[in-house]
Amino acid sequence: MPVISIRIDEKLKKKMDELSYINWSEIIRRKIEEVIEEEEKKKKGKRKDYKRIAEASVKSYEFFLNYGGKSSEEIIREWRDKNWQL
């Protein structure tokens, strides 16, 4: 098994020595594994979901057709103008 070294200040080392019954190597190993798992989940979450992208595209096109081929900006402007006239 490979070995890594870390540096800690003397105050922290003293506290660790006071708790000598704790397997610090195991604690550090577990924490490293946790961080790696979290980072891998983040990377996985950044992958593009092409199915959702396609569904959103279809919905966007349906919206476009339902409102007479106007852009969302034009529709929002119309709604705002109507509210100001009330």
Residue, then its C-alpha position, 0 to 999 in steps of 0.5 A: m500500500p502506498v504511503i503519503s505524508i502530511r504536515i500538521d502543526e504541533k498543537l494539532k499533533k499534541k491533541m491527536d497524541e492525547l487521543s492515541y486510541i483513535n486510528w488516525s490513518e483510518i480516519i484520514r483514509r475515510k475522509i479522502e474517500e468521502v471527498i473523492e466520492e463527492e467530487e465524482k458525484k459532482k462530475k457526474g452531475k455535470r454531464k448533459d442529459y440529452k433526453r431532458i434537453a430534447e424534451a425542453s426543446v419540444k416544449s419550447y417549440e410548442f410554446f412558440l407555436n401556441y403564441g403565434g410564433k412570437s419570441s418569449e421576449e415579445i410575449i413578456r413585453e405584451w403582458r407587461d404592456k397590458n398590465w400597465q394599461l389596466 
